Amino acid sequence: MIGIVRQAGPHGSGRTEAADADAGLSSPSAIPLQTVLSRTATRQSSNATGGNGGSGDSRDNIDSITTQQSFVEPPSSSSAAMAAQQEGGLQGWTVVAGSTAIFFTTVGLVYCFGVLQSELISRHYSSSSTLGWVSSVTVVIAPLCSIPITALIRRTSNRTVGLMGAACTSVGYIATSFTFKNGNVPYLFLAQAIFGFGYALNFWASNSLAAQYFERKRGLAVGIVYAGSGVGGAVLSIGLSRLIRRVGLEWAVCIYGLMALLILVPASFTLRQRGSVTVASLKLDYFRQPNFLLLFFGTALNTFALFVPPFFLPTYAVAAGYSSETGAWLVAGYNFASAVGRIMFGLMADSRLGPVTTLCVAFILMATTILSIWVAAGTYLPPLVIFLLLNGAAGGALLSLQPTVVASMYGTSELAVTMAMVTIGRCVGSALGAPIAGYLLDAFGGPQGGTPPFRPALLVIGSISFLAAMCLLTLRLRMGGLSLKKRI
């Protein structure tokens, strides 16, 4: 936008031909915007006081109030194209597609662990608490390595890190297929750690790119990317369960490892930072800001409950008297609800509610469904289905809204490093959530005792999730008060 000033001086028009030429006021496209009052400075030269040739002393005097009119050229087609490019464009939607494929595969494989765990328990391979530790190894690496991987992306590129993640994910999952004989639990830990490192590389290479390409539709774009993980968890869980029945557990897992390589390699080639967006250095002073701490501890606490439903629903279904196939379908339903929730809550974040308010609603819904519906479900399938639909939608929002919330609070120029700082708080919850639930389950009788032994674990995990919801509610009240009219 080019602002042109037309000024009436003390001796008349005061407009020169040069000013007209520079401003292009003869063009009919010059449009008056506003009339304002401003103080102007007039220079008193030595000519006015009898000085010589303007070489004498001079000074600025604020001596008059004049009227200005501003003119601006209308937006050109090139500026309109630039605005369209800033809101996604072909490159932006390509990044969304590639990131969605990565989340479909990597996070989908993580959510398959519930089916894997149920199968291993039926084989008496290990206890629920031990397998809970195995699952925690897989998911804790992503938040634990957030800052080092972000630094690696700065030194290389998102594409390079994505390709490295594709290799580790495939190798780790294929290696997992060789660890299912009794006594191979340490090798299962190692194989899942390799897979977890690959998942971490892929996650950080792709998780915040979509937010860089969108402004008005940021919540929707990020929601689509994260919905890929929900769809992947649903499709891959059902597929793994059926593949196990056809070819056996070992070959089913090996096939999934090869499939991961075929999807992740081409998807990684779509990853690209937008323009000159760079990874900034750590902002440790954020940890002295109350709002940042509330977001940090809120997401950290809610991670305790994040993976308990998808990891324990298959085991819960068997304990309630249903088949392992039913358990796989419950996980699939949870993940489909998660996919829908990521898009739905993303649209809510783009609306008048705003991202922080939307995340607060999701946290409250996640905690209350665990403490009320799942605890009381028992062996009845209908309330269990209601729980997985509501909790799945709310749980999906924890991951999908985090980039949107961070971008709304701290901007996109430092999104990667700020996301890493927030996400590193999820280490404790990722590491201890499933093991705590598994330990409490075994301590009160294990899956062999039916559904009652699950209740202590659900009460503890649900209470932690409730504390997380209170953190987000406090953040919302600090930023916007009790009024919902203000978009936060």
DODREN-525513 format. One line per field, with one value per residue (C-alpha): residue number from 1; residue in three letters; x, z, y. Coordinates in pm, 1 decimal. Example, Ala and Ser with C-alpha at 12.3 -4.5 7.8 and 13.67 -1.06 7.14 Angstrom:
<pts>
nr <- c(1, 2) .
rest <- c(ALA, SER) .
X <- c(1230.0, 1367.0) .
Z <- c(780.0, 714.0) .
Y <- c(-450.0, -106.0) .
</pts>
This chain:
<pts>
nr <- c(1, 2, 3, 4, 5, 6, 7, 8, 9, 10, 11, 12, 13, 14, 15, 16, 17, 18, 19, 20, 21, 22, 23, 24, 25, 26, 27, 28, 29, 30, 31, 32, 33, 34, 35, 36, 37, 38, 39, 40, 41, 42, 43, 44, 45, 46, 47, 48, 49, 50, 51, 52, 53, 54, 55, 56, 57, 58, 59, 60, 61, 62, 63, 64, 65, 66, 67, 68, 69, 70, 71, 72, 73, 74, 75, 76, 77, 78, 79, 80, 81, 82, 83, 84, 85, 86, 87, 88, 89, 90, 91, 92, 93, 94, 95, 96, 97, 98, 99, 100, 101, 102, 103, 104, 105, 106, 107, 108, 109, 110, 111, 112, 113, 114, 115, 116, 117, 118, 119, 120, 121, 122, 123, 124, 125, 126, 127, 128, 129, 130, 131, 132, 133, 134, 135, 136, 137, 138, 139, 140, 141, 142, 143, 144, 145, 146, 147, 148, 149, 150, 151, 152, 153, 154, 155, 156, 157, 158, 159, 160, 161, 162, 163, 164, 165, 166, 167, 168, 169, 170, 171, 172, 173, 174, 175, 176, 177, 178, 179, 180, 181, 182, 183, 184, 185, 186, 187, 188, 189, 190, 191, 192, 193, 194, 195, 196, 197, 198, 199, 200, 201, 202, 203, 204, 205, 206, 207, 208, 209, 210, 211, 212, 213, 214, 215, 216, 217, 218, 219, 220, 221, 222, 223, 224, 225, 226, 227, 228, 229, 230, 231, 232, 233, 234, 235, 236, 237, 238, 239, 240, 241, 242, 243, 244, 245, 246, 247, 248, 249, 250, 251, 252, 253, 254, 255, 256, 257, 258, 259, 260, 261, 262, 263, 264, 265, 266, 267, 268, 269, 270, 271, 272, 273, 274, 275, 276, 277, 278, 279, 280, 281, 282, 283, 284, 285, 286, 287, 288, 289, 290, 291, 292, 293, 294, 295, 296, 297, 298, 299, 300, 301, 302, 303, 304, 305, 306, 307, 308, 309, 310, 311, 312, 313, 314, 315, 316, 317, 318, 319, 320, 321, 322, 323, 324, 325, 326, 327, 328, 329, 330, 331, 332, 333, 334, 335, 336, 337, 338, 339, 340, 341, 342, 343, 344, 345, 346, 347, 348, 349, 350, 351, 352, 353, 354, 355, 356, 357, 358, 359, 360, 361, 362, 363, 364, 365, 366, 367, 368, 369, 370, 371, 372, 373, 374, 375, 376, 377, 378, 379, 380, 381, 382, 383, 384, 385, 386, 387, 388, 389, 390, 391, 392, 393, 394, 395, 396, 397, 398, 399, 400, 401, 402, 403, 404, 405, 406, 407, 408, 409, 410, 411, 412, 413, 414, 415, 416, 417, 418, 419, 420, 421, 422, 423, 424, 425, 426, 427, 428, 429, 430, 431, 432, 433, 434, 435, 436, 437, 438, 439, 440, 441, 442, 443, 444, 445, 446, 447, 448, 449, 450, 451, 452, 453, 454, 455, 456, 457, 458, 459, 460, 461, 462, 463, 464, 465, 466, 467, 468, 469, 470, 471, 472, 473, 474, 475, 476, 477, 478, 479, 480, 481, 482, 483, 484, 485, 486, 487, 488) .
rest <- c(MET, ILE, GLY, ILE, VAL, ARG, GLN, ALA, GLY, PRO, HIS, GLY, SER, GLY, ARG, THR, GLU, ALA, ALA, ASP, ALA, ASP, ALA, GLY, LEU, SER, SER, PRO, SER, ALA, ILE, PRO, LEU, GLN, THR, VAL, LEU, SER, ARG, THR, ALA, THR, ARG, GLN, SER, SER, ASN, ALA, THR, GLY, GLY, ASN, GLY, GLY, SER, GLY, ASP, SER, ARG, ASP, ASN, ILE, ASP, SER, ILE, THR, THR, GLN, GLN, SER, PHE, VAL, GLU, PRO, PRO, SER, SER, SER, SER, ALA, ALA, MET, ALA, ALA, GLN, GLN, GLU, GLY, GLY, LEU, GLN, GLY, TRP, THR, VAL, VAL, ALA, GLY, SER, THR, ALA, ILE, PHE, PHE, THR, THR, VAL, GLY, LEU, VAL, TYR, CYS, PHE, GLY, VAL, LEU, GLN, SER, GLU, LEU, ILE, SER, ARG, HIS, TYR, SER, SER, SER, SER, THR, LEU, GLY, TRP, VAL, SER, SER, VAL, THR, VAL, VAL, ILE, ALA, PRO, LEU, CYS, SER, ILE, PRO, ILE, THR, ALA, LEU, ILE, ARG, ARG, THR, SER, ASN, ARG, THR, VAL, GLY, LEU, MET, GLY, ALA, ALA, CYS, THR, SER, VAL, GLY, TYR, ILE, ALA, THR, SER, PHE, THR, PHE, LYS, ASN, GLY, ASN, VAL, PRO, TYR, LEU, PHE, LEU, ALA, GLN, ALA, ILE, PHE, GLY, PHE, GLY, TYR, ALA, LEU, ASN, PHE, TRP, ALA, SER, ASN, SER, LEU, ALA, ALA, GLN, TYR, PHE, GLU, ARG, LYS, ARG, GLY, LEU, ALA, VAL, GLY, ILE, VAL, TYR, ALA, GLY, SER, GLY, VAL, GLY, GLY, ALA, VAL, LEU, SER, ILE, GLY, LEU, SER, ARG, LEU, ILE, ARG, ARG, VAL, GLY, LEU, GLU, TRP, ALA, VAL, CYS, ILE, TYR, GLY, LEU, MET, ALA, LEU, LEU, ILE, LEU, VAL, PRO, ALA, SER, PHE, THR, LEU, ARG, GLN, ARG, GLY, SER, VAL, THR, VAL, ALA, SER, LEU, LYS, LEU, ASP, TYR, PHE, ARG, GLN, PRO, ASN, PHE, LEU, LEU, LEU, PHE, PHE, GLY, THR, ALA, LEU, ASN, THR, PHE, ALA, LEU, PHE, VAL, PRO, PRO, PHE, PHE, LEU, PRO, THR, TYR, ALA, VAL, ALA, ALA, GLY, TYR, SER, SER, GLU, THR, GLY, ALA, TRP, LEU, VAL, ALA, GLY, TYR, ASN, PHE, ALA, SER, ALA, VAL, GLY, ARG, ILE, MET, PHE, GLY, LEU, MET, ALA, ASP, SER, ARG, LEU, GLY, PRO, VAL, THR, THR, LEU, CYS, VAL, ALA, PHE, ILE, LEU, MET, ALA, THR, THR, ILE, LEU, SER, ILE, TRP, VAL, ALA, ALA, GLY, THR, TYR, LEU, PRO, PRO, LEU, VAL, ILE, PHE, LEU, LEU, LEU, ASN, GLY, ALA, ALA, GLY, GLY, ALA, LEU, LEU, SER, LEU, GLN, PRO, THR, VAL, VAL, ALA, SER, MET, TYR, GLY, THR, SER, GLU, LEU, ALA, VAL, THR, MET, ALA, MET, VAL, THR, ILE, GLY, ARG, CYS, VAL, GLY, SER, ALA, LEU, GLY, ALA, PRO, ILE, ALA, GLY, TYR, LEU, LEU, ASP, ALA, PHE, GLY, GLY, PRO, GLN, GLY, GLY, THR, PRO, PRO, PHE, ARG, PRO, ALA, LEU, LEU, VAL, ILE, GLY, SER, ILE, SER, PHE, LEU, ALA, ALA, MET, CYS, LEU, LEU, THR, LEU, ARG, LEU, ARG, MET, GLY, GLY, LEU, SER, LEU, LYS, LYS, ARG, ILE) .
X <- c(0.0, 145.0, 34.8, 51.2, 16.0, -155.9, -90.5, -230.4, 45.9, 22.2, 60.4, -182.6, -182.6, 174.6, 166.0, 451.9, 457.9, 725.6, 499.8, 217.0, 442.7, 572.4, 226.9, 58.6, -240.3, -346.6, -433.8, -803.5, -710.4, -591.3, -856.2, -889.5, -887.2, -912.0, -866.4, -659.7, -521.0, -146.1, 117.2, 374.7, 716.8, 818.9, 1183.7, 1275.4, 1579.5, 1819.7, 1655.5, 1349.1, 1565.6, 1804.4, 2060.6, 2290.1, 2196.2, 2041.5, 2375.2, 2284.0, 2123.1, 1785.4, 1542.7, 1215.3, 907.0, 580.3, 366.9, 59.3, -221.0, -281.0, -515.5, -384.2, -549.6, -405.2, -435.1, -364.2, -340.2, -592.4, -454.9, -302.5, -353.1, -0.7, -76.1, -396.0, -198.0, 51.7, -231.1, -364.4, -17.5, 12.5, -306.1, -182.8, -141.8, -28.8, 285.2, 89.1, -164.1, 113.9, 279.9, -54.4, -94.8, 258.5, 237.0, -99.7, 49.8, 335.5, 97.3, -127.0, 164.8, 377.5, 115.1, -115.7, 149.4, 189.6, -185.1, -163.2, 23.0, -307.6, -382.6, -24.7, -41.3, -368.7, -220.6, 97.0, -99.6, -308.8, 19.1, 137.1, 437.3, 458.8, 253.3, 43.9, 282.4, 589.2, 416.4, 309.2, 675.8, 738.6, 468.0, 604.7, 949.9, 790.3, 603.9, 843.9, 1123.9, 933.0, 899.8, 1234.3, 1425.0, 1219.8, 1494.9, 1783.5, 1572.0, 1463.1, 1831.2, 1900.0, 1627.4, 1790.4, 2124.9, 1980.7, 1617.5, 1274.0, 1304.1, 1634.1, 1507.9, 1187.0, 1384.2, 1594.3, 1273.5, 1132.9, 1436.0, 1427.1, 1051.3, 1069.9, 1376.0, 1231.6, 897.2, 1053.2, 1290.6, 989.6, 858.7, 1162.6, 1111.4, 790.9, 942.2, 934.1, 1238.1, 1291.0, 1137.8, 1468.9, 1491.6, 1131.9, 1232.4, 1524.5, 1319.7, 1043.0, 1302.8, 1431.5, 1075.6, 1007.3, 1310.4, 1188.1, 845.1, 1006.9, 1206.4, 898.1, 682.2, 914.1, 988.3, 620.1, 410.0, 423.0, 480.1, 111.2, 71.5, 335.6, 133.9, -205.0, -350.8, -731.0, -755.6, -468.0, -681.6, -838.7, -506.0, -336.0, -649.0, -635.8, -271.6, -337.5, -657.4, -431.0, -304.9, -659.3, -752.3, -421.9, -478.5, -825.3, -734.9, -404.1, -548.0, -822.6, -578.1, -323.4, -586.0, -705.4, -355.3, -254.3, -537.6, -423.5, -42.9, 44.2, 174.1, 535.9, 461.5, 185.9, 423.4, 698.1, 458.3, 362.0, 729.3, 777.4, 455.2, 581.8, 891.3, 685.5, 462.0, 708.1, 982.7, 770.2, 580.9, 908.3, 995.1, 695.4, 825.7, 946.1, 975.2, 785.4, 1007.3, 1267.6, 1110.9, 1397.5, 1431.4, 1503.7, 1710.2, 1552.4, 1346.0, 1413.0, 1255.5, 918.0, 944.4, 905.9, 575.5, 261.8, 68.6, 344.9, 374.5, 0.1, 11.6, 327.8, 192.5, -156.2, -33.0, 223.2, -37.4, -293.0, -37.4, -69.4, -417.3, -353.9, -239.3, -424.8, -752.7, -600.4, -346.6, -588.5, -923.7, -845.7, -739.3, -1045.3, -1275.3, -1134.0, -1165.1, -1529.3, -1596.7, -1568.1, -1336.7, -1002.2, -1161.2, -1413.4, -1124.2, -960.9, -1285.5, -1308.2, -959.9, -1059.5, -1367.5, -1155.4, -912.8, -1187.0, -1340.7, -995.9, -966.1, -1307.1, -1229.1, -904.1, -1084.3, -1391.0, -1188.8, -965.0, -1270.3, -1379.6, -1034.7, -1074.5, -1414.7, -1497.9, -1406.0, -1034.7, -770.5, -710.1, -1081.5, -1127.1, -835.9, -979.9, -1314.6, -1136.0, -938.9, -1253.2, -1432.6, -1138.1, -1121.8, -1495.6, -1546.8, -1279.6, -1405.3, -1774.2, -1843.1, -1548.9, -1534.7, -1906.5, -1918.6, -1838.0, -1915.3, -2176.9, -2078.0, -2303.6, -2153.2, -1807.3, -1880.0, -2005.9, -1688.1, -1450.7, -1630.6, -1621.8, -1281.0, -1128.8, -1246.5, -1117.7, -786.3, -720.4, -750.7, -459.1, -218.2, -381.9, -452.8, -112.5, 58.1, -241.9, -243.3, 133.3, 115.0, -167.6, 27.2, 382.8, 357.7, 484.2, 839.0, 946.9, 683.8, 918.9, 1131.8, 835.3, 651.0, 958.8, 972.0, 604.6, 621.9, 923.1, 692.0, 505.9, 804.6, 689.1, 330.0, 435.1, 681.7, 465.0, 99.8, 65.6, 303.5, 110.4, -216.3, -63.2, 86.5, -244.1, -425.8, -192.9, -196.7, -576.0, -608.6, -513.1, -731.5, -816.9, -1030.3, -1265.2, -1332.0, -1321.3, -936.2, -932.0, -1117.3, -829.9, -614.0, -894.6, -959.9, -592.1, -542.3, -873.0, -782.4, -451.2, -639.0, -877.0, -579.3, -465.9, -810.6, -789.3, -455.4, -610.7, -917.5, -693.3, -499.8, -824.3, -944.6, -611.6, -615.6, -982.4, -1166.6, -1518.5, -1642.8, -1672.8, -1705.8, -1330.3, -1160.2, -879.2) .
Z <- c(0.0, -104.8, 107.4, -71.2, 121.1, -20.4, 208.8, 218.9, 341.3, 492.4, 156.3, -55.1, -213.8, -127.4, -379.3, -627.2, -966.9, -843.6, -561.3, -807.0, -1033.0, -748.7, -607.0, -937.3, -830.9, -1190.0, -1202.4, -1151.3, -935.8, -652.2, -382.0, -81.2, 242.2, 528.9, 638.0, 948.2, 1146.4, 1198.7, 1313.0, 1046.5, 1085.6, 868.1, 839.9, 890.8, 675.9, 703.1, 389.4, 601.1, 854.9, 613.6, 614.6, 323.6, 80.2, 337.0, 501.4, 831.3, 1137.0, 1094.0, 1323.3, 1309.0, 1443.7, 1506.4, 1410.5, 1226.3, 1208.2, 852.2, 684.5, 509.7, 266.4, 212.7, -113.9, -186.2, -497.5, -508.1, -460.8, -775.7, -907.2, -793.7, -432.8, -443.2, -566.3, -285.5, -31.3, -174.1, -158.4, 206.2, 282.0, 182.2, -192.1, -379.8, -169.9, 152.8, 64.1, -61.9, 278.3, 444.2, 230.2, 298.4, 670.9, 688.9, 527.0, 779.5, 1073.8, 927.1, 926.1, 1229.3, 1487.1, 1345.1, 1419.1, 1771.5, 1831.7, 1704.9, 2021.4, 2199.8, 1957.3, 1991.0, 2371.3, 2384.6, 2162.4, 2371.9, 2698.5, 2553.5, 2475.8, 2835.7, 2687.7, 2971.5, 3226.6, 3162.3, 3360.8, 3166.0, 2832.5, 2958.1, 2993.1, 2638.6, 2503.6, 2704.6, 2549.5, 2208.6, 2286.9, 2530.5, 2277.2, 2075.9, 2360.8, 2513.8, 2190.6, 2082.6, 2127.1, 1977.3, 1676.7, 1626.9, 1624.0, 1372.5, 1144.6, 1163.8, 1053.3, 777.8, 661.7, 735.1, 433.4, 548.0, 900.7, 759.7, 547.4, 849.2, 1041.3, 762.2, 781.7, 1162.6, 1171.8, 918.9, 1073.5, 1425.0, 1331.2, 1128.5, 1418.0, 1651.4, 1455.6, 1566.9, 1942.3, 2019.6, 2159.3, 2538.4, 2702.7, 2430.0, 2621.4, 2631.4, 2252.5, 2228.1, 2428.3, 2190.9, 1874.3, 1999.4, 2097.9, 1737.4, 1612.5, 1869.0, 1752.2, 1394.2, 1505.5, 1684.5, 1375.5, 1153.7, 1407.8, 1445.8, 1074.2, 989.9, 1290.9, 1264.9, 893.6, 805.9, 1060.4, 874.3, 551.0, 689.9, 891.4, 870.3, 819.1, 1046.3, 1283.6, 993.8, 819.8, 1136.1, 1224.2, 889.5, 947.6, 1295.5, 1181.2, 969.1, 1288.8, 1401.1, 1066.3, 1062.1, 1411.0, 1314.0, 979.0, 1087.9, 1410.7, 1226.2, 953.1, 1203.6, 1389.0, 1069.7, 933.6, 1254.6, 1197.8, 841.7, 853.4, 1223.1, 1453.4, 1333.8, 961.5, 1022.0, 1207.0, 946.0, 663.5, 845.9, 874.9, 498.5, 434.1, 653.1, 436.5, 115.8, 253.1, 451.9, 190.4, -75.2, 194.3, 335.9, 0.6, 36.8, 361.0, 320.2, 547.6, 428.5, 298.8, 540.8, 853.1, 1076.8, 1404.4, 1681.1, 1990.9, 2316.5, 2499.5, 2857.5, 2987.7, 2885.4, 3191.1, 3404.1, 3236.5, 3415.6, 3092.3, 2942.4, 3263.2, 3269.1, 2908.9, 2980.3, 3288.8, 3142.5, 2838.4, 3048.8, 3296.8, 3033.4, 2856.9, 3148.3, 3018.4, 2646.8, 2557.8, 2825.8, 2628.0, 2297.0, 2472.7, 2725.1, 2542.5, 2372.1, 2704.6, 2874.2, 2608.5, 2665.7, 3043.5, 2992.6, 2808.6, 2447.8, 2177.2, 2082.3, 1748.2, 1937.0, 2120.9, 1789.5, 1669.4, 1989.2, 1924.9, 1565.2, 1685.2, 1929.9, 1655.1, 1407.7, 1675.8, 1733.0, 1361.8, 1355.3, 1677.4, 1544.2, 1250.6, 1454.8, 1732.1, 1467.3, 1314.1, 1661.5, 1715.2, 1391.3, 1506.7, 1759.5, 2046.7, 1965.0, 2014.3, 2390.4, 2475.1, 2245.4, 2401.7, 2747.0, 2642.0, 2507.2, 2829.8, 3044.7, 2818.8, 2829.3, 3210.6, 3275.4, 3032.4, 3206.8, 3558.5, 3480.8, 3176.7, 3159.4, 3535.0, 3538.7, 3209.8, 3355.5, 3105.5, 2914.3, 2558.1, 2481.5, 2749.1, 2647.3, 2288.6, 2405.6, 2608.5, 2324.8, 2086.6, 2325.1, 2476.5, 2137.3, 1997.3, 2302.2, 2313.8, 1950.3, 2027.9, 2274.5, 1990.3, 1701.7, 1883.3, 2043.9, 1736.6, 1685.1, 2049.1, 2052.9, 1724.8, 1857.6, 2175.2, 2039.5, 1659.1, 1383.0, 1345.6, 1655.0, 1632.6, 1604.9, 1907.4, 2119.3, 2033.3, 2138.3, 2470.9, 2540.9, 2422.4, 2631.7, 2932.7, 2799.4, 2872.3, 3220.9, 3119.0, 2810.6, 3014.6, 3320.2, 3209.0, 3064.3, 3317.8, 3611.4, 3465.5, 3402.3, 3751.3, 3919.4, 3698.0, 3801.7, 4167.6, 4189.4, 4016.3, 3652.3, 3343.7, 3473.2, 3743.0, 3491.4, 3471.5, 3845.0, 3860.2, 3594.1, 3811.4, 4040.8, 3736.1, 3567.2, 3879.3, 3914.2, 3544.7, 3526.4, 3829.9, 3672.0, 3355.3, 3565.8, 3707.8, 3350.3, 3265.6, 3562.5, 3431.7, 3093.5, 3253.4, 3460.3, 3145.0, 2966.5, 3258.1, 3276.6, 2905.5, 2855.7, 3185.3, 3216.9, 2891.1, 2590.1, 2353.2, 2337.2, 2104.0, 2293.9) .
Y <- c(0.0, 337.2, 636.3, 976.0, 1303.9, 1612.2, 1906.8, 2259.2, 2488.5, 2834.7, 3008.0, 2811.9, 2474.0, 2382.5, 2095.3, 2072.4, 1908.1, 1671.5, 1562.2, 1505.1, 1305.1, 1090.4, 1039.2, 973.5, 1180.1, 1229.6, 862.3, 794.9, 496.2, 724.3, 690.6, 925.7, 729.1, 974.5, 1336.2, 1390.0, 1681.3, 1689.4, 1929.0, 2015.2, 2159.0, 2455.5, 2538.2, 2902.2, 2977.8, 3267.5, 3416.0, 3487.9, 3671.5, 3832.7, 3550.0, 3458.6, 3185.8, 2958.5, 2885.6, 3046.4, 2895.2, 2722.2, 2552.3, 2356.9, 2523.8, 2341.0, 2634.5, 2527.2, 2278.5, 2161.1, 1922.7, 1610.5, 1374.4, 1027.0, 844.1, 479.3, 273.2, -15.0, -367.4, -502.6, -852.4, -938.8, -838.0, -1041.7, -1340.1, -1286.6, -1283.8, -1609.5, -1758.9, -1655.1, -1849.6, -2193.7, -2208.7, -2518.7, -2555.7, -2522.2, -2790.4, -3017.1, -2987.7, -3064.1, -3378.5, -3502.9, -3430.7, -3607.0, -3918.0, -3912.9, -3883.0, -4154.2, -4395.5, -4311.4, -4214.6, -4481.1, -4743.7, -4604.8, -4645.7, -5004.5, -5097.6, -5161.8, -5447.2, -5570.4, -5556.8, -5752.2, -6023.3, -6050.3, -6070.9, -6354.2, -6534.0, -6475.1, -6296.2, -6041.4, -5846.6, -5536.7, -5316.7, -5435.7, -5384.6, -5042.8, -4954.1, -5077.7, -4848.0, -4556.4, -4602.6, -4555.8, -4234.0, -4064.7, -4021.5, -3758.8, -3505.4, -3604.8, -3538.1, -3237.2, -2977.2, -3185.0, -3283.3, -2921.7, -2823.5, -3102.0, -2964.7, -2620.9, -2767.0, -2987.0, -2964.5, -3103.4, -3330.8, -3482.8, -3544.3, -3693.4, -3940.8, -4037.8, -4095.6, -4311.1, -4540.6, -4570.6, -4627.4, -4908.9, -5075.2, -5051.9, -5203.2, -5483.8, -5556.5, -5573.4, -5872.2, -6078.0, -6019.9, -6209.0, -6526.6, -6562.1, -6407.7, -6147.7, -5856.3, -5659.1, -5685.6, -5565.6, -5257.2, -5194.8, -5243.7, -5015.5, -4754.2, -4751.5, -4721.2, -4446.9, -4250.2, -4275.7, -4158.8, -3863.2, -3762.6, -3779.4, -3597.0, -3298.6, -3282.4, -3239.9, -3137.8, -2756.0, -2694.0, -2659.5, -2377.9, -2173.1, -2168.6, -2066.0, -1780.3, -1781.8, -2159.1, -2257.3, -2462.6, -2651.9, -2719.9, -2843.7, -3041.4, -3221.8, -3316.5, -3449.2, -3621.1, -3838.8, -3999.9, -4080.8, -4232.0, -4418.8, -4555.0, -4677.6, -4830.1, -4979.9, -5125.0, -5312.7, -5411.4, -5543.1, -5745.9, -5910.9, -5958.5, -6137.1, -6386.0, -6449.4, -6458.5, -6453.9, -6182.1, -6185.0, -6152.6, -5896.0, -5662.5, -5716.4, -5626.2, -5308.0, -5213.1, -5244.2, -5051.2, -4766.6, -4725.7, -4711.9, -4434.5, -4225.4, -4183.3, -4004.9, -3813.6, -3678.5, -3520.0, -3284.4, -3131.2, -2775.9, -2474.0, -2169.4, -1889.6, -1767.7, -1919.0, -2026.7, -2208.7, -1960.4, -2018.8, -2132.7, -1871.6, -1976.7, -1656.5, -1803.6, -2028.6, -1716.3, -1626.9, -1756.1, -1812.0, -2023.8, -2228.0, -2294.3, -2417.5, -2618.0, -2796.9, -2836.7, -3027.2, -3215.7, -3341.5, -3435.9, -3654.7, -3900.4, -3984.7, -3942.2, -4294.9, -4493.6, -4538.3, -4656.3, -4880.8, -5037.4, -5050.8, -5387.0, -5540.1, -5388.5, -5537.7, -5887.1, -5842.1, -5740.6, -6066.3, -5953.0, -6085.7, -5935.6, -5843.9, -5630.1, -5467.8, -5379.8, -5224.3, -5019.1, -4880.5, -4811.7, -4622.6, -4425.0, -4328.3, -4235.8, -4014.9, -3867.3, -3786.9, -3618.2, -3433.7, -3293.5, -3133.8, -3033.4, -2872.0, -2713.4, -2544.4, -2434.6, -2282.3, -2084.4, -1957.0, -1685.3, -1917.7, -1912.5, -2184.4, -2148.1, -2163.3, -2461.9, -2649.3, -2577.6, -2729.7, -3038.4, -3086.9, -3064.6, -3314.2, -3554.2, -3556.9, -3583.5, -3873.3, -4080.5, -4006.3, -4050.7, -4269.1, -4513.0, -4570.3, -4654.4, -4848.9, -5190.7, -5466.1, -5265.4, -5186.2, -4881.4, -4651.0, -4771.4, -4667.4, -4326.3, -4286.5, -4369.9, -4132.3, -3834.9, -3904.4, -3982.5, -3649.2, -3460.0, -3647.6, -3567.7, -3197.4, -3213.3, -3285.2, -3100.8, -2773.4, -2738.3, -2581.2, -2352.2, -2240.6, -2182.4, -1987.5, -1769.0, -1689.9, -1655.3, -1625.2, -1853.5, -1720.1, -1916.3, -2189.7, -2487.6, -2405.1, -2288.6, -2609.3, -2804.9, -2621.5, -2692.3, -3052.3, -3147.2, -3122.6, -3424.7, -3650.7, -3745.8, -3816.5, -4010.7, -4216.3, -4284.7, -4269.8, -4620.6, -4786.8, -4636.1, -4761.6, -5104.4, -5123.8, -5032.8, -5281.7, -5565.1, -5455.6, -5485.7, -5822.4, -5773.5, -5827.5, -6174.9, -6009.9, -5849.5, -5475.5, -5375.9, -5384.6, -5111.1, -4856.9, -4748.9, -4679.0, -4484.8, -4276.0, -4182.8, -4105.1, -3915.8, -3704.4, -3604.9, -3511.5, -3299.3, -3104.9, -3040.8, -2904.4, -2666.2, -2535.5, -2457.3, -2302.3, -2074.4, -1979.3, -1893.8, -1679.1, -1496.1, -1415.7, -1332.1, -1328.2, -1466.9, -1315.5, -1544.5, -1247.9, -1206.7, -1453.4, -1625.6) .
</pts>
